Amino acid sequence: MRLDENLTSGISHPIKKSIRKRVIWQVSSVLAIAIFLMGVMAAMHLSKQMQEQMHNLLSNNAHAMQQRFEERLRYLVDSTLLFAKNEFVVNALLDVTKRESYLEPLVKNFMEGKDVLSLSVVDFDGAAIYKSLEKMPEYKSSQALRASLAMGKEVMYLDDASGAIMLMVPIRYYATTQGAVIAVFDTHAIGEKMLPNDNHMAARLFKNERLLGEYRYDANESYTPLRLQPLKSTPWVEQVGLTIELGVLDREFWFPLKSAMSHLAALGFLFLLAGIIAAIVVAERITRPIVELYRRVKQSDGTEATLCSPMGTDDEIDALAKVFDEHSLMLQYQARHDTLTSLPNRLLFIDRLEQAIASSQQNSTFVAVLFLDLDHFKEINDSFGHTVGDKLLKNIAHTLAKVTRKSDTIARLGGDEFTVLLPDLHRENAVIDIVNGVIESFKSLQHIDEYEFYVSCSIGIALYPQDGTTSEEILKNADAAMYRAKEKGRNNYQFYTKDLTEKAYQRITLETQLRHAIENEELLVYLQPQVDMLTQNIVGMEALVRWIKEDGTMISPAEFIPLAEETRLIVPLDRFVMKRALSFFARWRKDGLEPGILSLNLSMIQLESDDFIEAAIAMMRENELEPQSVMLEVTETQIMGNPENTVRILNEIKNLGFGIAIDDFGTGQSSLSYLKQLPISKIKIDQSFVRDIPNDKDDMELTRAIIAIARSLGLSVIAEGVETIEQADFLQLHQCFEAQGYKYYKPMPLAQVEDILKTKKLEKILGEEA
């Protein structure tokens, strides 16, 4: 029978109720067994917990009773010791005539409230000089008394015959033992006072296995006992050998457990009843899975949003739904992916391009589409066969995946045509970098079986929203740009907009020329002196770089410095400037000139390089200069890019002795909390704040604030871009005395700076002679 016939029959002939009854019975049985087992486990756990709690209760009360007993014995010992030290008691041993007049009241006062059965005072030979009772035993032969008198220490023990507590305390006179006090305490009375307050508890006192006394024990009741042996923390109880046993009434012990069990049984019954009801509901649902499967199959369109599985039945019906889904998804995948390379096809590429366009509109970014066509691929197919051609296409797919980002989408539209989607771009140069990477990757030799090929490609580039507003329009324009690349001789790329192509070529050309200029040291180092506005003396110089091409064209630093940072050429560029400037500074110092402090602009890329510190130290040693003669300038924007890491790097540099200045301060939105942590010694006020002084009140206020911040942090401050006397006067009025700008000096070649330093030196000599 076919699947559709099964489904149809399932709808026209519902499942018999016997299935429903079977499910109800099976589910109810499982629930009943589970509830029973859980109840047994809960009862066992509860019983164990309650027994542990009762044991802890008995143990705590037994410990408390033992502790109280210990405290009582200690009190009796201390009281007897004090009694034995009483001078009247001591005198009673010596003064026979007076002992009868004052010993009797002393003894009565001592015995008050201490459960004392009797008390004797004996001399060193054990003869009684006083007895509280007429009929009292003689202690002359008592080994305990002999030991107490001989050692001069108190002795306590439990009398085996009477069960009373015997305490013998020596009476000392001028460091000699003259006699002893023998007190007999009522063990039973003491124990009764030590009982717990809980009337459901009874107690027994033992010495070894001998019962000394029972308290609250009812012969008609049964008890759960706990016997506690003497502890080291109760030395007197241990010495007399008392063992305390507490017991709790069994009916009190088991009543909470029986009550909990009855509640547990009632709760289990309710759970079972609820389980039966749930079984009925579940059975009703289980009888309709085939109808549900039919409904899902009928509504399924092959997308992940309308999959048939899971059905939740975990049986053949569920497996049938999963098989149907697997076939549906396989067909869907085949409909949206290239069979040969497994890359997305045109349909999926368009879908992702539309998503990228929507995201670009929200995030104010742009999207690029690269349209690639392999050059002369038809000749490879014709010469070596389609098998080799197919393998080459797979290799190309892997190559493109290596040189693009994970967020990019590579697709094969058919034949030898590939497209690459570059979403969420923030700058056009990122497109150029990726395209250059693609072009470069195609220069590698392709190995297919025993053949080797060099394959190139032509690339067309279209950008959203510049080159179109819809996915189809962007793809079409990228295709058109690709044909222009073919016309330009293949193995190149073209933007859909001609101006962008020219701009890209200009950037590549400029990068190549800059790299050549750095390698051949064709760049020029200029210096701009920094002055003390009060004395007009030069206090330092900032090293700047200028690029004048062979044809005399000067390239603005604003054009090639950002390019150097993007391509990491800034590292060799900075080191060239540093090396050249340091060599001149070293020579000038040896010649007795005074160039001041050399300020070097360094990017964070340079500072974060692994060998910067090593290279800087080597240059300083080579020119015999101290690090204190160099000030390294880092822009505020670069510092705030990763402030935590910057603090760590700058601390390492500061520890070497270099000065550190924040350049262009006020333009990078720095945090004062980070400013406090930075190991800087100088702040440079950006020229954008100085330029409009005194015409712009806001710039004046900001400049005043920057100077105040620097002063409050103990930092020196210098202003850039000072061009007028008004600007200089304003800065000096607010305690900024160092300046750099056209009012004093422009950036100059090294030779011109050297002439100025020599002139300054000559003027100084003439002034001293005058």
C-alpha positions in Angstrom: 0.0 0.0 0.0 1.3 3.4 -0.9 2.0 6.2 1.6 -0.9 8.4 0.4 -3.3 5.4 0.6 -2.2 4.8 4.2 -2.8 8.5 5.1 -6.1 8.5 3.4 -7.2 5.3 5.2 -6.0 6.8 8.5 -8.4 9.7 8.0 -11.4 7.8 6.9 -10.9 5.0 9.5 -9.8 6.4 12.9 -7.6 4.4 15.2 -9.5 1.9 17.3 -10.2 2.7 21.0 -8.2 -0.4 22.0 -5.0 1.6 21.3 -6.3 4.4 23.6 -7.1 1.9 26.4 -3.7 0.3 26.0 -1.9 3.6 26.2 -4.0 4.6 29.3 -3.1 1.3 31.0 0.6 1.5 30.1 1.0 5.1 31.1 -1.0 4.6 34.3 1.1 1.6 35.2 4.3 3.4 34.6 3.1 6.3 36.7 1.9 4.1 39.5 5.2 2.3 39.7 7.1 5.5 39.5 5.0 7.1 42.2 5.4 4.0 44.4 9.1 3.9 44.0 9.4 7.6 44.6 7.2 7.2 47.7 9.4 4.4 49.0 12.5 6.4 48.3 11.0 9.5 49.9 9.9 7.5 53.0 13.3 6.0 53.4 15.0 9.4 52.9 12.5 11.0 55.3 12.9 8.3 57.9 16.7 8.6 57.7 16.5 12.4 58.0 14.2 12.3 61.0 16.3 9.7 62.7 19.3 11.8 62.1 17.5 14.8 63.4 16.4 13.0 66.6 19.8 11.6 67.1 21.2 15.1 66.8 18.6 16.3 69.2 19.5 13.6 71.8 23.2 14.1 71.2 22.9 17.9 71.6 20.9 17.5 74.8 23.2 14.8 76.2 26.2 17.0 75.5 24.4 19.9 77.1 23.5 17.8 80.2 27.1 16.5 80.4 28.4 20.1 80.1 26.1 21.3 82.8 27.2 18.4 85.0 30.8 19.3 84.3 30.1 23.0 85.2 28.4 21.8 88.4 31.3 19.6 89.4 33.8 22.4 88.6 31.7 24.8 90.7 31.7 22.3 93.6 35.5 21.8 93.3 36.1 25.6 93.1 33.8 26.2 96.1 35.5 23.5 98.1 38.9 24.9 97.2 37.9 28.3 98.4 36.5 26.7 101.6 39.8 24.9 102.2 41.7 28.1 101.8 39.6 30.0 104.4 41.8 31.1 107.3 39.3 30.0 109.8 39.4 26.5 108.4 43.2 26.5 108.4 43.2 27.8 112.0 40.8 25.1 113.0 43.6 22.6 112.4 45.8 24.5 114.8 43.5 26.0 117.4 41.6 23.3 119.2 39.7 25.6 121.6 38.2 27.9 119.0 37.3 25.4 116.2 34.0 24.5 117.8 32.9 28.2 117.9 33.4 29.1 114.2 33.8 25.9 112.2 30.2 24.8 112.5 28.7 28.0 110.9 31.3 27.9 108.1 30.4 24.4 107.2 26.7 25.1 107.3 27.2 28.1 105.0 29.3 26.0 102.6 26.8 23.2 102.4 23.9 25.5 101.6 22.6 24.7 98.1 25.4 22.4 97.1 23.7 19.0 97.5 26.3 18.0 100.1 25.5 14.8 102.0 28.3 15.3 104.5 31.5 17.1 105.1 34.6 16.3 107.2 37.7 18.2 108.1 40.6 15.9 108.9 44.2 16.5 109.9 47.3 15.3 108.1 46.9 11.9 109.7 43.3 11.5 108.5 41.8 12.0 111.9 38.6 14.0 111.8 38.6 17.3 113.7 35.1 18.0 112.4 32.2 15.9 111.0 28.9 17.2 109.8 27.2 13.9 110.7 27.9 11.9 113.8 27.9 8.6 111.9 30.5 9.1 109.2 33.1 6.8 108.0 36.7 7.2 109.0 39.1 8.1 106.2 42.4 7.3 107.8 43.0 4.3 105.6 41.6 5.9 102.4 44.1 5.7 99.6 42.4 8.7 97.9 42.9 10.8 101.0 46.5 9.6 101.3 47.1 10.6 97.6 45.5 14.0 98.1 47.5 14.8 101.2 50.7 13.5 99.7 50.4 15.4 96.4 48.7 18.4 97.8 46.0 18.2 95.1 42.3 17.7 95.1 40.9 14.2 94.3 37.4 13.4 93.1 35.9 10.0 92.5 32.6 8.2 92.6 32.1 6.0 95.6 31.2 2.5 94.4 29.1 1.6 97.5 27.0 4.7 97.8 27.2 6.1 94.3 28.0 9.5 95.9 30.7 11.9 94.5 33.6 12.1 96.9 35.8 15.2 96.8 39.0 15.5 98.9 40.7 18.9 98.9 44.0 19.5 100.9 44.3 22.3 103.4 47.6 24.1 103.1 49.4 26.2 105.6 52.6 28.0 104.6 53.1 25.8 101.5 52.6 22.6 103.5 49.7 20.3 103.6 48.1 20.2 107.1 44.9 18.4 106.5 42.0 18.0 104.1 38.3 18.8 103.5 36.3 15.7 102.5 32.9 16.6 100.9 30.4 14.0 99.9 27.9 15.2 97.1 24.5 13.7 96.2 25.0 12.4 92.6 21.3 11.8 92.2 20.3 15.3 93.3 22.9 16.9 91.0 21.7 14.8 88.0 18.1 15.7 88.5 18.9 19.4 88.3 20.9 18.8 85.1 17.9 17.3 83.2 16.8 18.8 79.9 13.7 20.9 80.0 11.9 18.6 77.5 9.5 16.5 79.5 9.5 13.9 76.7 13.1 13.1 77.5 14.3 10.8 80.3 17.9 10.3 81.6 20.0 7.7 83.3 23.4 7.9 85.0 25.9 5.0 84.8 29.3 4.2 86.0 30.6 1.6 83.7 27.5 -0.5 83.4 26.2 0.1 86.8 23.0 2.2 87.0 23.3 5.1 89.4 20.0 6.8 88.9 16.9 7.2 86.6 15.1 10.4 85.9 11.6 10.6 84.4 11.6 7.0 83.2 8.2 5.4 83.0 8.2 1.6 83.1 5.1 1.6 80.9 6.7 3.5 78.1 9.4 2.6 75.6 12.3 4.9 74.8 14.9 5.4 72.0 18.1 5.9 74.0 21.5 7.6 73.3 24.4 7.0 75.7 27.2 9.6 75.7 30.6 8.7 77.0 32.6 11.3 78.9 34.5 13.7 76.6 37.9 15.3 77.0 36.2 18.6 77.2 34.5 17.4 80.5 37.5 16.2 82.6 35.7 16.1 86.0 32.8 14.0 84.5 35.5 11.8 83.0 37.4 11.6 86.2 34.4 10.3 88.3 33.5 7.9 85.4 29.9 9.1 84.8 28.1 8.1 81.6 24.9 9.9 80.7 22.1 8.3 78.7 19.2 10.3 77.3 16.1 8.7 75.9 13.1 10.1 74.1 9.6 8.5 74.1 9.2 6.2 71.1 5.7 7.6 70.4 7.2 11.1 70.3 10.0 9.9 68.1 7.9 8.1 65.5 4.9 10.4 65.5 6.3 13.0 63.0 7.4 10.2 60.7 4.0 8.5 60.8 2.3 11.9 60.1 4.6 12.6 57.2 4.1 9.2 55.8 0.3 9.6 55.8 0.6 13.0 54.1 3.0 11.4 51.6 0.6 8.6 50.9 -2.3 11.0 50.3 -0.1 13.1 48.0 0.9 9.9 46.1 -2.7 9.1 45.6 -3.4 12.5 44.2 -0.5 12.2 41.9 -1.7 8.8 40.7 -5.2 10.2 40.1 -3.7 13.1 38.2 -1.5 10.7 36.2 -4.5 8.6 35.2 -6.2 11.8 33.9 -3.1 12.8 32.1 -2.9 9.3 30.6 -6.4 9.7 29.2 -5.4 13.0 27.7 -2.1 11.7 26.3 -3.9 8.6 24.8 -6.4 10.9 23.1 -3.5 12.7 21.5 -1.4 9.7 20.5 -4.3 8.2 18.5 -4.2 11.1 16.0 -0.5 11.2 14.8 -1.2 9.8 11.3 -3.8 12.5 10.7 -1.4 15.1 12.0 1.4 13.8 9.7 -0.9 13.9 6.8 -1.8 17.5 7.6 1.9 18.5 7.9 2.9 16.7 4.7 0.1 18.5 2.8 1.2 21.9 4.1 4.9 21.4 3.8 6.6 23.5 1.1 10.1 22.1 1.7 11.4 25.0 3.9 12.8 24.6 7.4 9.9 26.6 8.8 7.4 23.9 7.7 9.2 20.7 8.5 7.0 17.7 9.4 9.2 16.3 12.2 9.4 16.0 15.0 6.0 14.4 15.5 6.8 13.6 19.1 5.7 10.0 18.8 9.2 8.5 18.7 8.0 5.6 16.5 7.7 4.7 12.9 5.5 7.7 12.3 8.2 10.0 13.6 10.8 8.2 11.5 8.5 8.6 8.4 8.3 12.3 9.1 12.1 12.6 9.5 12.7 10.7 6.2 10.2 13.0 4.4 12.0 16.1 5.9 15.4 14.8 4.9 14.3 14.4 1.3 12.7 17.8 1.4 15.7 19.5 2.8 18.0 17.7 0.3 15.9 18.9 -2.5 15.9 22.4 -1.0 19.7 22.4 -0.6 20.1 21.2 -4.2 17.8 24.0 -5.3 19.9 26.6 -3.5 23.5 25.2 -3.9 25.8 24.4 -6.8 26.0 20.6 -7.3 29.7 20.6 -8.2 31.3 23.0 -5.6 28.5 22.9 -3.0 28.7 26.7 -3.0 25.5 28.8 -2.9 23.9 29.3 -6.4 22.3 32.3 -7.8 19.0 31.9 -5.9 20.7 31.7 -2.4 23.2 34.4 -3.4 20.4 36.8 -4.3 18.6 36.0 -1.0 21.8 36.8 1.1 22.5 39.9 -1.0 19.0 41.2 -0.1 19.6 40.5 3.6 22.9 42.3 3.4 21.2 45.3 1.7 18.6 45.4 4.5 21.3 45.3 7.1 23.3 48.0 5.3 20.3 50.3 5.5 20.0 49.9 9.2 23.7 50.2 10.0 24.7 52.8 7.5 27.3 50.6 5.9 27.7 49.5 2.3 27.8 46.2 0.4 30.1 45.1 -2.4 29.6 42.4 -5.0 32.5 40.8 -6.9 31.7 39.2 -10.2 34.6 36.8 -11.2 35.1 35.1 -14.5 38.1 32.8 -15.1 40.2 33.8 -18.1 40.4 31.3 -20.9 38.7 28.6 -19.0 37.0 27.2 -22.1 40.5 26.3 -23.5 41.2 24.2 -20.4 37.9 22.3 -20.8 38.5 21.8 -24.5 42.1 20.7 -24.1 42.0 18.6 -20.9 38.4 17.6 -20.6 35.5 18.5 -18.3 36.8 16.3 -15.5 39.9 18.4 -15.1 37.9 21.5 -15.6 35.5 20.5 -12.8 38.4 19.8 -10.4 39.8 23.2 -11.2 36.5 24.8 -10.4 36.5 23.1 -7.0 40.1 24.3 -6.4 39.0 27.8 -7.2 36.2 27.6 -4.7 38.6 26.6 -2.0 41.0 29.3 -3.0 38.3 32.0 -2.7 37.3 30.7 0.7 40.8 31.2 2.0 41.1 34.9 0.9 37.7 36.1 2.0 36.1 36.7 5.4 33.9 34.2 7.2 31.0 36.7 6.9 31.4 36.8 3.1 29.4 34.6 0.7 31.0 32.9 -2.3 28.6 31.6 -5.0 28.9 29.9 -8.3 26.4 31.1 -10.9 27.3 28.6 -13.5 30.2 27.7 -15.8 33.3 29.5 -14.7 31.4 32.5 -13.1 31.7 33.1 -9.4 30.4 35.9 -7.2 31.5 37.1 -3.8 29.3 39.1 -1.4 31.1 41.4 1.0 28.5 42.7 3.6 28.8 45.4 6.3 31.8 47.4 4.9 32.8 50.7 6.4 35.4 51.8 3.9 36.1 51.3 0.2 39.7 50.3 0.9 38.5 47.1 2.5 37.1 46.0 -0.9 40.4 46.8 -2.6 42.3 44.7 0.0 40.1 41.7 -0.5 40.2 42.0 -4.3 44.0 42.3 -4.3 44.1 39.1 -2.1 41.9 37.3 -4.7 44.1 38.5 -7.6 47.2 37.5 -5.7 45.8 34.0 -4.8 45.3 33.3 -8.5 49.0 33.7 -9.1 49.6 30.3 -7.4 50.1 27.2 -9.5 47.0 25.0 -9.7 47.8 21.3 -9.6 45.1 19.0 -11.1 46.1 15.4 -11.4 49.3 15.4 -13.3 48.6 18.8 -14.9 49.7 22.3 -13.7 48.0 25.5 -14.6 48.3 29.2 -14.0 44.8 30.6 -14.0 43.8 34.3 -13.8 40.5 36.0 -13.5 38.7 39.2 -14.4 36.7 40.8 -11.6 33.9 43.3 -11.7 32.9 45.3 -8.6 29.5 47.0 -7.8 28.7 48.7 -4.5 25.4 49.3 -2.7 24.0 51.9 -2.7 26.3 53.8 -5.1 25.7 51.4 -8.0 22.2 50.3 -7.5 19.3 49.9 -5.0 18.2 46.3 -5.7 20.0 43.0 -5.6 19.4 42.3 -9.3 20.7 45.8 -10.2 23.8 45.4 -8.2 24.5 41.9 -9.7 23.9 43.1 -13.2 26.3 46.1 -12.7 29.0 43.9 -11.2 28.6 41.7 -14.3 29.0 44.7 -16.6 32.1 45.8 -14.6 33.6 42.3 -15.1 33.2 42.6 -18.9 35.0 45.9 -18.7 37.9 44.1 -16.9 37.9 41.6 -19.8 38.2 44.4 -22.3 41.1 45.9 -20.3 43.1 42.8 -21.0 41.9 40.4 -18.3 43.6 39.5 -15.0 42.5 42.8 -13.4 39.5 44.3 -11.7 37.2 47.2 -12.5 34.6 49.1 -10.5 31.3 49.7 -12.0 31.9 53.4 -11.4 35.0 54.4 -13.4 36.1 57.0 -10.8 36.3 54.3 -8.1 38.5 52.2 -10.4 40.8 55.1 -11.0 40.9 55.8 -7.2 41.7 52.2 -6.5 44.6 52.2 -9.0 45.8 55.5 -7.6 45.9 54.0 -4.1 47.8 50.9 -5.2 50.3 53.1 -7.2 50.7 55.4 -4.1 51.3 52.4 -1.9 53.9 51.0 -4.2 55.7 54.3 -4.5 55.6 54.8 -0.7 57.1 51.4 -0.1 59.8 52.2 -2.6 60.5 55.6 -1.0 60.8 54.0 2.5 63.1 51.2 1.3 65.4 53.7 -0.5 65.2 56.4 2.2 63.9 59.0 -0.2 61.7 60.6 2.4 62.8 63.9 4.0 62.8 64.5 7.7 61.8 68.1 8.7 61.9 69.6 12.2 59.7 72.3 13.7 61.2 74.0 16.7 59.3 74.4 20.0 59.9 77.5 22.0 59.6 79.0 25.4 57.4 82.0 24.7 58.9 84.0 27.7 62.5 83.7 26.6 62.0 82.8 22.9 64.6 80.0 23.4 64.2 76.7 21.6 63.2 74.0 24.1 62.7 71.1 21.7 61.8 70.0 18.1 59.1 67.8 16.6 60.3 65.5 13.9 58.1 65.5 10.8 58.3 63.6 7.5 57.9 65.0 4.1 57.5 63.2 0.8 58.7 65.0 -2.4 58.6 62.8 -5.5 61.3 62.8 -8.2 59.1 65.1 -10.3 59.0 67.6 -7.5 55.4 66.8 -6.5 54.9 67.0 -2.7 52.5 64.4 -1.3 50.6 65.7 1.8 51.2 63.7 5.0 47.4 63.7 5.4 47.4 61.5 2.3 50.2 59.0 2.8 50.3 58.7 6.7 46.8 57.1 6.8 47.9 54.8 3.9 51.0 53.9 5.8 49.0 52.9 8.9 46.5 50.8 6.8 49.3 48.9 5.1 51.5 48.8 8.3 54.2 50.7 6.4 54.1 53.1 9.3 56.5 50.8 11.2 59.5 51.2 8.8 58.4 54.9 8.2 58.5 55.8 11.9 61.8 54.1 12.4 63.4 55.9 9.4 62.3 59.2 10.9 63.5 58.2 14.3 66.9 57.0 13.0 67.5 60.1 10.9 66.4 62.6 13.6 68.4 61.0 16.3 71.6 61.0 14.3 71.4 64.8 13.7 70.4 65.5 17.3 73.5 63.5 18.5 75.8 65.4 16.2 74.3 68.8 17.2 74.8 68.0 20.9 78.4 67.0 20.3 78.9 70.3 18.4 77.7 72.3 21.4 74.4 73.2 19.9 71.2 73.2 22.0 68.3 71.5 20.1 66.4 70.7 23.3 64.1 67.6 23.5 63.4 65.6 20.3 59.7 64.8 19.9 58.8 61.8 17.7 55.3 61.0 16.5 54.7 57.2 16.8 51.6 55.2 16.0 50.2 52.5 18.3 51.0 50.0 15.6 54.7 50.9 16.0 54.5 50.9 19.8 52.8 47.5 19.9 55.3 45.8 17.6 57.4 43.2 19.3 60.8 44.7 18.6 60.1 48.4 19.0 61.7 48.7 22.5 64.7 46.8 21.4 65.1 48.8 18.3 64.7 52.1 20.2 67.3 51.2 22.8 69.7 50.2 20.0 69.3 53.6 18.2 69.8 55.5 21.4 73.0 53.6 22.2 74.3 54.0 18.6 73.9 57.8 18.9 75.1 57.9 22.5 71.9 59.6 23.6 69.9 59.2 26.8 66.2 58.3 26.6 65.4 61.4 28.6 66.3 63.5 25.6 63.5 62.0 23.6 59.7 62.7 23.9 57.4 60.1 22.2 54.1 61.5 21.0 51.0 59.4 20.7 47.7 60.8 19.6 44.7 60.9 21.9 42.6 58.9 19.4 45.1 56.1 19.3 45.3 55.9 23.1 41.5 55.6 23.5 41.3 52.8 20.9 42.5 50.3 23.6 43.2 52.3 26.8 44.0 49.3 29.0 46.6 47.9 26.6 48.0 51.4 26.0 48.6 52.0 29.7 50.6 48.8 29.9 52.8 49.6 26.8 53.4 53.2 27.8 54.4 52.2 31.3 57.1 49.9 29.8 58.4 52.8 27.7 58.3 55.3 30.5 60.3 52.9 32.7 63.1 53.1 30.1 63.3 56.9 30.6 61.5 58.2 27.6 59.2 61.1 27.9 55.6 60.6 26.7 53.2 63.2 25.4 49.6 63.1 24.3 49.4 64.7 20.8 46.2 66.5 19.5 44.8 66.5 23.0 41.1 67.4 23.2 40.1 65.7 19.9 39.9 62.0 21.0 37.2 62.0 23.7 39.6 60.7 26.4 38.4 59.8 29.8 39.9 61.6 32.8 40.0 58.3 34.7 42.4 56.9 32.0 44.3 60.2 31.8 45.2 59.8 35.5 46.5 56.3 34.8 48.6 57.2 31.7 52.4 57.6 32.4 52.6 60.9 30.5 54.6 64.0 31.2 53.2 66.5 28.6 50.0 67.4 26.9 49.9 69.1 23.4 46.9 71.3 22.8 45.5 70.6 19.3 45.8 73.5 16.9 42.1 73.3 16.2 41.5 74.9 19.6 44.2 77.6 19.2 43.5 78.6 15.6 40.4 80.8 16.4 41.7 82.4 19.5 40.7 85.1 20.5 37.6 85.1 18.1 36.0 81.9 19.3 34.9 82.0 23.0 34.3 78.2 23.1 37.8 77.5 21.9 39.2 79.9 24.5 37.2 78.1 27.3 38.3 74.7 26.1 42.0 75.8 25.9 41.8 77.2 29.5 40.2 73.9 30.7 42.9 71.8 29.0 45.7 73.9 30.6 44.0 73.6 34.0 43.7 69.8 33.7 47.4 69.5 32.8 48.4 71.7 35.7 46.2 69.8 38.2 47.8 66.5 37.1 51.3 68.0 37.3 51.9 67.8 33.5 53.6 70.3 31.3 51.6 71.7 28.4 52.5 73.0 24.9 50.2 74.6 22.3 50.3 73.7 18.6 49.5 76.0 15.7 50.4 79.3 17.4 50.5 81.9 14.7 49.6 85.3 16.2 50.7 87.5 19.1 47.1 87.4 20.5 47.2 83.6 20.7 50.6 83.7 22.4 49.5 86.4 24.9 46.3 84.4 25.7 48.3 81.2 26.3 50.9 82.8 28.6 48.1 84.6 30.5 46.7 81.1 31.4 50.1 79.6 32.3 51.0 77.8 29.1 54.5 79.0 28.2 55.6 76.5 25.5 54.4 76.8 21.9 54.9 75.4 18.4 53.7 77.2 15.3 54.3 79.5 12.4 54.6 82.6 14.7 58.0 81.2 15.7 59.2 78.6 13.2 57.8 76.6 10.3 58.8 72.9 9.7 62.2 73.1 8.1 64.8 70.8 6.5 67.6 69.6 8.8 70.2 71.8 7.3 68.1 74.9 7.8 67.5 73.9 11.5 71.2 73.5 11.9 71.8 77.0 10.7 69.3 78.4 13.2 70.9 76.5 16.1 74.4 77.8 15.1 73.0 81.4 14.9 71.4 80.9 18.4 74.8 79.7 19.7 76.6 82.6 18.2 74.1 85.1 19.7 74.5 83.5 23.1 78.3 83.7 22.9 78.2 87.4 21.9 75.7 88.1 24.6 77.9 86.5 27.2 81.0 88.5 26.0 79.0 91.7 26.0 
